[in-house]
Amino acid sequence: MATAALAKHSAPVRSPTFAPRAAHLRPVTSTPSTGSPLDKVGATVAYARGKTIVEQGNPAEYVYKVVSGALRKVSLLPDGRRHIISFLMPGDFFGFAEGPDYSHTVEAVADVTLVRYSRRGFEAVLEQDPRAGRHFLGLVCKALSATQDQLLLLGRKSALERMASFLVALSDRTGANRKSGAELDLPMNRSDVADYLGLTIETVSRLVTRLRSLGIIDTPDAHRIVILKRDALEDLSACNAGEA
């Protein structure tokens, strides 16, 4: 078992907390790049943390690309409960809708810069430019793969495996060094992480403490996690480590 193999590594235990902060997830420009047909139909916009960008049920008039910052995609259930489906990072698109209305709500968890496209103009570019169409198809395939991974995470993985998987995926998506010692900024708060992973806030705190006591991660402050043992974290994300 991976947990038993790692139990010999220990470190001083501190009570973990997550707090939102402005995200610096990847060095990107704050304006659209030149040379793409999409540049002609896009405009740069900025929103403060906590702002709702698109709201479930509203007319789907725009498509967005994340330039900097981070957002959460939320599904509102009929009984009023919320579930975080995914976190959106620089390079991600959102706002696609099969019908006339948005099917999800998207909210900024940090100050964000976006490129906003009119839906009509965006769809016209995809129809006229094969390269843009292929790129969009790749985004759709990526989103489907992410959905499958999330279903596996929620349906089959233990609490510890979910937390390890989340940290590995966040490291990969933010462009952090894949080697041990990579430092992650956490733009989302502890409640967001718990919602996304289908856990309680208390369980998330306990799991972070456990990973730190095993010497796999460190938490220099409430906003950062340092991955000390990348291989061990990947092993936990992929194996049956048992419920935490």
C-alpha positions in Angstrom: 0.0 0.0 0.0 1.3 3.4 -0.9 0.3 5.0 2.4 2.2 2.4 4.4 5.3 2.9 2.3 5.2 6.6 2.9 4.3 6.6 6.6 7.9 6.7 7.7 8.3 10.2 6.4 7.1 12.7 8.9 7.3 16.5 9.4 5.9 18.9 12.0 2.1 19.3 11.8 0.6 22.7 11.4 -3.1 23.4 10.9 -3.6 24.1 7.2 -5.9 26.8 5.8 -6.6 28.0 2.3 -7.4 31.6 1.6 -8.2 33.3 -1.7 -5.6 35.5 -3.3 -4.8 37.1 -6.6 -3.6 34.4 -8.8 -0.3 34.4 -10.7 -0.8 31.1 -12.5 1.3 31.5 -15.6 3.2 34.4 -17.3 0.8 35.5 -20.0 0.0 38.8 -21.7 -3.1 40.8 -20.8 -4.1 41.4 -24.4 -5.0 39.0 -27.2 -2.1 37.7 -29.3 -1.8 39.0 -32.9 -2.1 36.9 -36.0 -5.2 34.9 -35.1 -8.6 35.4 -36.8 -10.1 35.4 -33.4 -8.2 38.6 -32.6 -10.6 40.5 -34.9 -13.7 39.6 -32.9 -12.2 39.6 -29.4 -11.9 42.4 -26.8 -9.9 42.4 -23.5 -12.0 42.8 -20.3 -11.1 42.6 -16.6 -13.2 41.5 -13.6 -12.5 41.6 -9.9 -12.5 38.5 -7.6 -16.0 37.5 -6.8 -17.6 38.8 -10.0 -20.0 36.6 -11.9 -19.0 36.5 -15.5 -21.7 34.3 -17.0 -24.9 33.1 -15.2 -26.7 29.8 -15.7 -29.9 30.4 -17.6 -28.9 33.7 -19.1 -28.6 34.2 -22.9 -25.3 32.8 -24.2 -24.1 35.9 -26.0 -20.4 35.7 -25.4 -17.5 33.2 -25.4 -14.4 33.9 -23.2 -10.8 33.0 -23.0 -8.9 33.2 -19.7 -5.7 35.3 -20.0 -4.8 35.6 -16.3 -6.3 34.7 -13.0 -8.7 31.8 -12.2 -12.4 31.1 -12.2 -14.8 28.4 -11.0 -17.5 26.8 -13.2 -20.5 26.2 -11.1 -23.7 24.1 -11.7 -26.8 25.2 -9.7 -29.0 22.3 -8.7 -32.8 22.5 -8.6 -32.8 22.5 -4.8 -30.5 25.5 -4.7 -27.3 23.7 -3.9 -24.1 24.5 -5.9 -21.5 22.2 -7.3 -18.1 23.3 -8.7 -17.5 21.4 -11.9 -14.1 22.7 -12.7 -11.6 25.5 -12.2 -10.7 27.6 -15.3 -7.0 28.7 -15.8 -5.1 30.8 -18.3 -5.6 29.4 -21.8 -9.0 27.9 -21.0 -12.2 28.9 -22.9 -15.7 29.1 -21.5 -19.1 30.2 -22.4 -19.8 27.6 -25.1 -23.5 26.6 -25.1 -25.4 24.0 -27.1 -28.6 26.0 -26.8 -29.4 29.7 -26.5 -28.6 29.9 -22.8 -25.6 29.3 -20.6 -25.7 25.9 -18.8 -23.3 26.9 -16.0 -22.4 29.9 -13.9 -18.8 31.1 -14.0 -17.3 33.2 -11.2 -13.9 34.8 -10.7 -12.0 33.4 -7.7 -9.2 35.9 -8.3 -8.9 39.1 -10.3 -9.0 38.0 -13.9 -8.3 39.3 -17.4 -10.3 37.7 -20.2 -10.7 38.0 -23.9 -14.4 38.3 -24.7 -15.8 37.2 -28.1 -19.3 37.7 -29.4 -20.8 34.2 -29.9 -21.9 35.0 -33.4 -18.4 36.3 -34.3 -16.7 33.4 -32.7 -18.8 30.8 -34.5 -18.3 32.6 -37.8 -14.5 32.4 -37.4 -14.8 28.6 -36.7 -16.8 28.1 -39.8 -14.5 30.1 -42.0 -11.0 29.2 -40.7 -10.1 25.4 -40.6 -7.2 26.0 -38.3 -9.5 27.7 -35.7 -12.0 24.9 -36.1 -9.4 22.2 -35.4 -8.2 24.1 -32.4 -11.8 24.3 -31.1 -12.3 20.6 -31.6 -9.2 20.0 -29.6 -10.6 22.1 -26.8 -13.8 20.1 -26.9 -11.9 16.8 -26.7 -9.9 18.2 -23.8 -13.0 19.2 -21.9 -14.6 15.8 -22.4 -11.4 14.1 -21.1 -11.4 16.4 -18.0 -15.1 15.5 -17.4 -14.2 11.8 -17.5 -11.3 12.3 -15.1 -13.7 14.2 -12.7 -16.2 11.4 -12.8 -13.5 8.9 -12.0 -12.2 11.1 -9.2 -15.6 11.4 -7.5 -16.8 7.9 -8.1 -13.8 5.7 -7.6 -11.1 7.5 -5.7 -10.6 7.7 -1.9 -10.5 11.1 -0.2 -6.7 11.0 -0.1 -6.4 10.1 -3.8 -8.8 12.9 -4.7 -6.6 15.5 -2.9 -3.4 14.1 -4.4 -5.0 14.1 -7.9 -6.2 17.7 -7.5 -2.7 18.9 -6.5 -1.0 17.0 -9.4 -3.5 18.3 -11.9 -3.3 21.9 -10.6 0.5 21.7 -10.8 0.3 20.5 -14.4 -2.3 23.1 -15.5 -0.5 26.1 -14.0 2.8 25.2 -15.7 4.6 24.5 -12.4 7.9 22.6 -12.5 7.1 18.9 -12.6 10.1 18.2 -10.4 9.9 18.1 -6.6 10.0 21.6 -5.1 7.3 23.1 -7.4 5.4 25.8 -5.6 1.6 26.3 -6.2 -0.4 29.4 -5.7 -3.9 28.6 -4.6 -6.4 31.2 -5.9 -9.4 29.1 -4.7 -10.3 28.9 -1.0 -10.7 25.7 1.1 -14.4 25.6 0.6 -14.0 25.6 -3.2 -11.6 22.8 -3.0 -13.9 20.8 -0.8 -16.9 21.4 -3.1 -14.9 20.4 -6.2 -13.6 17.2 -4.6 -17.0 16.2 -3.0 -15.5 16.5 0.5 -16.1 18.5 3.6 -13.9 21.5 4.5 -12.7 19.6 7.6 -11.6 16.6 5.5 -9.6 18.8 3.1 -7.8 20.3 6.1 -7.1 16.9 7.5 -5.8 15.6 4.1 -3.4 18.5 3.7 -2.1 17.9 7.2 -1.6 14.2 6.4 0.3 14.9 3.2 2.5 17.4 5.0 3.2 14.9 7.9 4.3 12.4 5.3 6.8 15.0 3.9 5.1 15.1 0.5 4.0 18.7 0.6 4.7 21.8 2.6 2.4 24.9 3.2 4.6 28.0 3.8 1.4 30.1 4.2 -2.3 30.0 3.6 -1.9 30.7 -0.1 0.9 28.3 -1.2 1.6 24.6 -1.4 5.1 23.3 -2.2 5.3 19.8 -3.7 8.3 18.2 -2.0 7.9 14.7 -3.4 6.2 14.8 -6.8 6.6 11.0 -7.4 5.0 10.1 -4.1 2.1 12.5 -4.8 1.6 11.0 -8.2 1.6 7.5 -6.7 -1.1 8.5 -4.2 -3.2 10.0 -7.0 -3.2 6.8 -9.0 -3.3 3.9 -6.4 -5.7 2.6 -3.8 -4.4 4.4 -0.8 -7.4 3.7 1.3 -9.9 6.2 2.7 -8.4 9.0 4.8 
